[in-house]
Amino acid sequence: MFNFNEDRFVKVIEDALSLRVDVEKTIDDLYDRGFENLFLIGVGGTYAHFLPMKYISETLSTMPVHVVQAAEFILQGNKHFSKDSLCVFCSRSGDTKEIVKAITFCNKAGATTLSFVCNSGTPVCELSKHHFVSFAEDDHLAECIYLEMYPVIFRLLKNRGEFVGYDKMFAQINSITPYLVKAKEQTEEMAKSLAKHHRDTDYHMVVGSGAVWGEAYDYAMCILEEMQWIKTKSIHAGEYFHGTIELTEEDTSIILLYGEDATRPLMDRVYNFAIKISKEVAVFDTRTVELPVDEKYRQYLSPLVIYTMLERFSCHLEKERNHPLTTRRFYRQLQY
Amino acid sequence: MFNFNEDRFVKVIEDALSLRVDVEKTIDDLYDRGFENLFLIGVGGTYAHFLPMKYISETLSTMPVHVVQAAEFILQGNKHFSKDSLCVFCSRSGDTKEIVKAITFCNKAGATTLSFVCNSGTPVCELSKHHFVSFAEDDHLAECIYLEMYPVIFRLLKNRGEFVGYDKMFAQINSITPYLVKAKEQTEEMAKSLAKHHRDTDYHMVVGSGAVWGEAYDYAMCILEEMQWIKTKSIHAGEYFHGTIELTEEDTSIILLYGEDATRPLMDRVYNFAIKISKEVAVFDTRTVELPVDEKYRQYLSPLVIYTMLERFSCHLEKERNHPLTTRRFYRQLQY
């Protein structure tokens, strides 16, 4: 595969998987001590990756879960938030400005803070009551975050008696690494030709729903916009028909991200309409990927798997467009 | 003002205001009977207009409020939803497919359904356990919806002992009509020249935060995309810095929608950065509008006021671009 370091990828996955036992201990302890509600406090990509956690929780549990944007949360306040809230954060760098501020805010309120970070010794580590470190860079970051967050969410649900398959599912997830490598391999050719085809395309719609909606939001904003400087609209499959549909033309690029939950019919509805108008409809579908888990658990892994697949597209876009994924003109380059 | 029928506008506002006493009776009755949580179930524009209701509630109350996308909600289910949920809907037409299905879904589950509709005798009226009719067309629809929804949210909070200013605020809101007309008048010249300037602009970023974020989402999707076929990115002010920022160039149109809540500093942060790079930054700010309510209540009215102001821009865009706001090539034109 082009520009893919399998050893590095495997290490990211295995390192994240190996954290599970420690995460479980912490979560069990926090559960036993009790908490009122769960706040998942993110910004940009981490906000996006938290959305599936809320989706999963709401399909299985009555646990109150709030996914909030860190900068807004600090200014706005939230009456549900209190010293009895369990607040979870992720930060790759460990010094994301908004996250550092939000952790400080939560600590001051006496709430419990728990963070996942890719770099030790950083402010997020130092400030958080509990933290776990597992290294990843942007290309495999979501896999790392999801493999850390699944034990948080599902362990809480298991402890609440709302998810009986916990041990079985995680035993299966433990062997996921080669399946993810294979997911990349089988996406490679399609991603390559799609990137070549879209070398000069200056606008993409990215459509998702259900557990994968956060990834549509993320891929549009954090990859295509931030890393390739291409305009996008991320649009929920259910919302496409209420505005964005009118932009659809023969040459409109529409990238559909299919997960495997109950909302797939919303994606089909967009697909079936879009192919009538546009010749530029592309599909990434996690259902094409073999996974080591039972059918009923696949839906929860979809956001992770779709990110794994999309990274191949990003890699080829970088090459075809001669635009490094790491180049920024503003982000962390200027003061703002 | 260009293409503005003041009598029609005044009638929309006054009709919606006049519903309040009846809405209060229904809400008091539902409150007394008790409910577990509030589901605001929308699609497209109505989803967008529900977002500020959640924002308001979360800044004042611990009442559990869920804003969900109707089509997704039906397929996904939600463990918080039950026969004890109070479910609120809005539909201008009264036959919005997703809303009709969602009301049916909620009725079947034994939940309480309450709808606001612009046309009597429609399926939404017939299906809902409770419904209120007040006429509006798209140009003044959000004013109608907000003036109907404020008594729902704030009455519930008042009954819960979480909003003491209820009577005072609504007595003040009762005289809002001429202030909204004046808001349009004072926006007219700016809207006209902005529309002229952007006659050929094919992409806008629309930025909002807090109580006004839903309106940024709405204006981008339901007006610029649906009614003018112009590409947009609606971006939360707190999220702009995590991707979309990289698209900012000297000629990038960035339309900032300022409300008056605690999140204004997020808007300032975008503004202060954007004007360094782009020459095409435009601001609509509700703070410039005189209102008959106490300072502390203004933040709640911001989403309504910003919609009132933006309608002037839409009107002039229609003229300058010679593109009627009512033309659709797909929405309700094709089967999908």
Interface residues (C-beta under 8 A of the other chain):
Chain A: V43 G44 G45 Y47 Y55 E58 T59 L60 S61 T62 P64 Q69 A70 A71 E72 L75 Q76 G77 N78 K79 H80 E98 E162 Y203 S209 G210 A220 M221 C222 E225 E226 M227 W229 K231 T232 K233 I235 H236 G238 E239 F241 H242 G243 T244 I245 E246 L247 T248 D261 A262 T263 P265 L266 R269 N272 F273 K276 I277 R328 R329 F330 Y331 L334 Y336
Chain B: V43 G44 G45 Y47 Y55 E58 T59 L60 S61 T62 P64 Q69 A70 A71 E72 L75 Q76 G77 N78 K79 H80 E98 E162 Y203 S209 G210 A220 M221 C222 E225 E226 M227 W229 K231 T232 K233 I235 H236 G238 E239 F241 H242 G243 T244 I245 E246 L247 T248 D261 A262 T263 P265 L266 R269 N272 F273 K276 I277 R328 R329 F330 Y331 L334 Y336
